[in-house]
Amino acid sequence: MNRQMARRAVPIAWVLVAAEAAIATKKHWDRLEPGTRQRVVGLVAKSKGRPSNLTAAEKKELRGLVRQLHLVRLGRDLAMVASPLRGKKK
């Protein structure tokens, strides 16, 4: 493989990893009930990215809903997806 092909191969690998990460994230999202997904989207939209835009009860509800996503498991899945790109230590 010449240098030009090697330079092209790296970005392609990153694109594949990004696609696999998106698929893993979507699988976790789809495990939620449709009503739960809709409520999460509604609360996040209402917050506009600022927790101070939500009431204390809404913040507590959102935390409970996000726990249902099993973020630790998602993190493990994403780590598995990205592990081939870590490369070998020199």
N, C-alpha and C positions, 0 to 999 in steps of 0.2 A: 504494500500500500504506500503510495507516495504521500508527501506532506499535504498536498492540497486535498486529497481524499480524506486524510486523517483529520484535517480541520473541519471538514463537512460532517464527519461521523460524530464528533462530539456534540454539536447542536442537535443532531437528529436523536441522539441518545437522551438528551435533556427533554426533547419534545415527547418522546415515548414515556419517560418517567412522569412528566406532567400529566399526560393523558391517563396513565395508570393511577396516579394520585387522584385525579378527578373522578375516575370510576370508583375507586375505593370510598371516597367521600360521599358520592352519590348513593352507594350501597348502604352506608350508615344512615344517611338522610331518609332513604326509602323504608328503613325499618321502623320509622315512626309512623304512628297512625295518621291518616290524612288530616284529621281535625287538629292534632298536635302540631303537625307541620304548619298548618294555616295559622295557628295561634302564635307560634314562634315567629313566623314572618310578620304577623301583625304587630307583635310587641317590638320587634327589631325596627320595623318601619316607624312605629310611634316614637321610639327613642331617638331616631335619626342619628344613631351612633353615640348618643350621650346618655349614660345611665340616669343622669339627673332629670331627664324628661319623663321618667317612669316613676310611678308611686312605689312606696316600699313593698306593697303587696304584689305589684306587677314585677318588680325585681326578683322577689322571692319565687314567684311563679315561673319566671323565665329561667332562673337557676335550676329549678326542678325539671323543667322541660329539657334544658340543655344536658342535664345529667343522663337523660334517657338516650342521648346520642352515644354514650359510652366512649368518651373522648380518649380514654387510655387505650382502649382497643383500637380506635381509629389511629392513634399515634403509632401503635405497634405495626399496624397495617401499612402506614405511610413509611415507616422506617424500613420495612421489608422491601417496599417498592424502590426506595432510594439507595439501598445498600449496594447494588451493583455498580453505582457510580462513584463510590468512595475511593476506589482504586487501591493500589498496593502502596504501603509505606516504603520509602526509600531508605 
